[in-house]
Amino acid sequence: MALALVINMDYPIDYETYSTEEIIVIVEFLSMLEQYASNHATVDKQTLLNKYERYREILNNLSEEKRIDRAFSQTTNIPIYKTMQSLIKSS
């Protein structure tokens, strides 16, 4: 039996630019960030920080990070950079 991966296509990712593995990492990070924003207690901060680090390694492009941050913030009201900077400062 094959496992099916369901990806939230609402995330502001250029799905043609990244490999399947990279998309999975990006989606996992964004999903965990949404979870963290709604309920801090359910998310392990270190895991989220690790996913953020991997997310930034994959993007490796400040303009792409800003584009995704703007689009993600518009749809979720969660600014990626500000949220992660706040988490880093509190750790």
C-alpha positions as CSV (number, residue, x, y, z in Angstrom):
1,M,0.0,0.0,0.0
2,A,1.5,3.4,-1.0
3,L,1.4,6.4,1.2
4,A,-0.2,9.5,-0.2
5,L,1.2,12.9,0.6
6,V,-1.3,15.7,0.8
7,I,0.3,19.1,0.4
8,N,-1.6,22.3,1.2
9,M,-1.4,24.0,-2.1
10,D,-2.5,27.3,-0.4
11,Y,1.0,27.8,0.8
12,P,2.9,30.4,-1.2
13,I,5.5,28.1,-2.6
14,D,6.7,27.8,-6.2
15,Y,6.2,24.1,-6.5
16,E,8.1,23.9,-9.7
17,T,11.3,25.3,-8.1
18,Y,11.8,22.8,-5.3
19,S,12.2,19.1,-5.1
20,T,9.5,17.0,-3.4
21,E,11.7,16.6,-0.4
22,E,12.3,20.3,-0.2
23,I,8.6,21.0,-0.5
24,I,7.9,18.6,2.3
25,V,10.4,20.4,4.6
26,I,8.9,23.8,3.7
27,V,5.3,22.7,4.2
28,E,6.2,21.0,7.5
29,F,7.8,24.2,8.7
30,L,4.8,26.4,7.6
31,S,2.3,24.0,9.1
32,M,4.2,23.9,12.4
33,L,4.5,27.6,12.5
34,E,0.7,27.9,12.1
35,Q,0.3,25.4,14.9
36,Y,2.8,27.4,17.1
37,A,1.0,30.7,16.4
38,S,-2.4,29.2,17.5
39,N,-1.1,27.3,20.6
40,H,2.5,27.7,21.7
41,A,2.2,24.8,24.2
42,T,1.6,22.1,21.5
43,V,4.8,22.8,19.6
44,D,8.3,21.9,20.6
45,K,10.3,25.2,20.2
46,Q,13.5,23.5,19.4
47,T,11.9,21.4,16.7
48,L,10.4,24.5,15.2
49,L,13.8,26.3,15.3
50,N,15.4,23.3,13.6
51,K,12.7,23.3,10.9
52,Y,13.2,27.1,10.4
53,E,16.9,26.6,9.9
54,R,16.3,23.9,7.3
55,Y,13.6,26.0,5.6
56,R,16.1,28.9,5.3
57,E,18.8,26.5,4.0
58,I,16.5,25.4,1.2
59,L,15.3,28.8,0.2
60,N,18.8,30.3,0.5
61,N,17.5,33.5,-1.1
62,L,16.4,36.6,0.9
63,S,14.0,37.9,-1.7
64,E,12.3,34.5,-1.9
65,E,12.0,34.4,1.9
66,K,10.5,37.9,1.9
67,R,8.0,36.9,-0.9
68,I,6.9,33.8,1.0
69,D,6.7,35.7,4.3
70,R,4.5,38.4,2.7
71,A,2.2,36.0,1.0
72,F,2.0,33.7,4.1
73,S,1.3,36.6,6.4
74,Q,-1.5,37.9,4.1
75,T,-3.3,34.6,4.2
76,T,-2.6,33.5,7.8
77,N,-1.8,36.8,9.6
78,I,1.4,35.2,10.8
79,P,4.6,37.0,9.8
80,I,7.3,34.3,9.5
81,Y,10.3,36.4,10.3
82,K,8.8,38.3,13.2
83,T,7.4,35.2,14.8
84,M,10.6,33.3,14.5
85,Q,12.7,36.3,15.8
86,S,10.4,36.4,18.8
87,L,10.8,32.7,19.4
88,I,14.6,32.9,19.1
89,K,14.8,35.7,21.6
90,S,12.6,33.8,24.1
91,S,14.7,30.7,23.8
